[in-house]
């Protein structure tokens, strides 16, 4: 009986809370039926990435060419990662929400983004990887108050029950923002910027890692992180991002 009373109280408390502060769309603020959701208009405007896509990097194909097909770029030069997936195209519809999370301090978006990324990268979780967020340099983390990739990684770990490691990979030197830089300049900017901390190599050696980041632009940041992880002995590194620039 006490359990039923407790459940009744929780349900009614939730209804009262929703009356006072009803759930709103995480993008435009319109009323919605559930927390951490989008309204129909905002949802339909987003371009989610799904099959058919490159079996390696996840670039979408215009038509189905087979489950194991690679795109031209991955055929020409096999990437350093094993597989990569992204949940969204980074475009006018997704940009404001992502920047509000990344630079505007809206930490509440992490749970929603993690759910989208889990759907996009479902196959990457089947081998029980260690989830590893792309780190920020300590100075930048102080300015932003949090590492957005670490927030998403923590939610992915909570949802899947998989371990995550925010400590082993470090940004060992500060770098200028990648914004406005071309592909080659981005690669030069982050070359040698990441390393595995002393005493943490054994945490990554022989492991399958899943590197988590917010936006994949040129792939330079992910590549630099993967170099450091493979140097520490990681067996395989896959990559999962919230959005990708095409």
Beta strands, then each sheet from edge to edge (+ up, - down):
strand 1: 84-89
strand 2: 130-133
strand 3: 169-171
strand 4: 194-196
strand 5: 208-216
strand 6: 236-244
sheet 1: 1+ 6+ 5+ 2+
sheet 2: 3+ 4-
end
